């Protein structure tokens, strides 16, 4: 655990500054993630659903093409 390195007073304060900056950045990223999540939930996940509709058809086509290719190649091996 990184925090345990700084709990005792053996490390200089300058060493803690880097850890503090890293922790602030991670906290900011996490905060932004949850703000966006709450906003999406408040909007009925319309952003998520519209993105899913755009992505899903191409993934389904790719998956069906892969399955077909797999069947063809397995038939050739027999």
N, C-alpha and C positions, 0 to 999 in steps of 0.2 A: 504494500500500500504506500503510495507516494507521500501521503500526508504524515505517516508515521516518521518519516525522515525529518520533518520540520517540527514535530511536537516537542522534542527535546531542544534545548538551547545550544546544542553543539554546532549547528550549522549557522553560518553568517546570514544576516538579514538579506543580503544581496541574492543569495541562493533561493530564498523564499520568494523573491520578486518574480522570478521566472515561473514558478509554480502558480503564483497568484494570477499572473497574466493568462496562463493556460486555463486555469479554473474559470476566470472571468469569461474567456472566449467560449468555453464549453457551455457555461451557464447561459450565455447570450444565444448560442445556437439552439439549445434546448428550449429556451423561452420563445424564440421565434417559431420553432416547430409547433409548440402548443398553441400559440396565438393563431397560427394558420389552421391548425386542427379545429379549434373552437369556432373560428370563422366559417370553416367548411361545414361544421355541424349545424351552426345557426342558419346557414343557407340551404339546409336540407341535403347536403353533400352533392349539390348540383355540379360543382366543379369536378368532383371525383367521378360522378356518373357520366358526365360528358367526355372526360378523358378516357374512361373505360370503354365507351361506345366507339371512340376513335381507334383505340388500340386493339380491342378484342377481335374485330373481323380479320385483321391482318394476321394476328396470332393463330386464329382458327384455320385460316388458309394455309399458313406455314405448317401447322400441325398435321392437317390432312394431307398435304403434299409429302411430308416426311413419312407419314404412315403408308401412303401409296408406294413411295420409293422403297420403303422397308419391305413391303409385300412383294414388289417386283423382284427385288434382289433375293428374297428368300425363295421365290419360285424358281429363279434361275439356278440357285444352288442345288435344288432337288433334282 
